[in-house]
Amino acid sequence: EPEVTQTPSHQVTQMGQEVILRCVPISNHLYFYWYRQILGQKVEFLVSFYNNEISEKSEIFDDQFSVERPDGSNFTLKIRSTKLEDSAMYFCASSEVAGGSYEQYFGPGTRLTVT
Amino acid sequence: AQSVAQPEDQVNVAEGNPLTVKCTYSVSGNPYLFWYVQYPNRGLQFLLKYITGDNLVKGSYGFEAEFNKSQTSFHLKKPSALVSDSALYFCAVRDIDSGAGSYQLTFGKGTKLSVIP
């Protein structure tokens, strides 16, 4: 069964450093998402991406964050200058078509630790 | 705004007994509702969804969920729990009326289910 994959599984970085989290969505999916979960808190939506542009973003997704689909398979989340409060599990997801009734398929997550 | 509440951080149930994991939601319009399960070191795995129609929805691994509009609930159920069902369960909602291009899911905090042999 096709799966969303994410690398790395765990990333440790120092405050102020840039990090790039990588995701490979399911190959025939068209809609891509990033969510995050701070330890002990809810899974929160960050951004959705369709047709090579951001279609929706949350208040969390400020100028420090960016997303990119650099090629036909990868989908990346960049945090330009990490803060301690960016420490969280980051989940990538994809869905087959653009439609709210379609389930999103999630990757295993990248645990980001900012020291 | 849309929100989800999972009132129990943890649910313990004996193997073979029925299980229920509770979820209530709040949306301004009508909801799409989802249940996901997370096993250790794995991503959130889709279990089932309610879109429209029959209030009782059946999903993977013998799970089902009942949509109750008057109580704004979408509880997850299984008639007979297995030890392998032990995992973290997330309820999620999307407001149908939140606008074109808005497909974000709003999740609950998750409920840890432990099935005791």
Interface residues (C-beta under 8 A of the other chain):
Chain A: E3 V4 Q6 S9 Y31 Y33 Y35 Q41 K42 V43 E44 F45 S48 Y50 S55 E56 S58 F91 A93 S95 A98 G99 G100 S101 E103 Q104 Y105 F106 G107 P108 G109
Chain B: Y32 F34 Y36 N41 R42 G43 L44 Q45 F46 K49 I51 F90 A92 R94 I96 S98 G101 S102 Y103 Q104 L105 T106 F107 G108 K109 G110
